[in-house]
């Protein structure tokens, strides 16, 4: 009888665990909830402003994916409310790793390719969140952006992406032991 209870408990963890992961992306990222005020996040440092948006980074966090540090993570706030995350990726391995994770979690993306500017964009929509994974071939650039639609729908996303800081070196050094290391996205 104990084996039956253990198997039942395990199946509940699997079933509810997968729905919790989907729920998490709806709630936010990196412990921050979509729509929350910047005043709730004391560890963030403002790095740029653009009209009614401001961009922040957390210099005490080192995010990793594909066993490599992520060069830069910027959080976008519109009228002081969390609406987007802009992430600069380091390598094709990071891009491919995230693409596989998103395909597994959210299915096939809507993919667009612009041959004139050599840009490929994979898009997924999960509830109120849009995920964009971008590859620019020349100059080579890998980026990830996530938007919370109730706020982002009021804004021009392409303009906001280009306004986001481009700050290599904003992330802590990979060997800095004073920062917390954490996966970029957990599933």
Buried (B, 14 or more C-beta within 10 A) or exposed (E): EEEEEEEEEEEEEEEEEEEEEEEEBEBBBBEBBBBBEBEEBEEBEEBBEBEEBBBBBBBEBBBBBBEBBBBBBBBBBBEEBBBBBBBBBBBEBBBBBBBEBBBEBBEEBEEEEEEEEEBBBBBBEBEBBBBBBBBBEEEEBBBBBBBBBEBBEEBEBEEBBEBBBBBEEBBBEEEEEEBEEEEBBEE
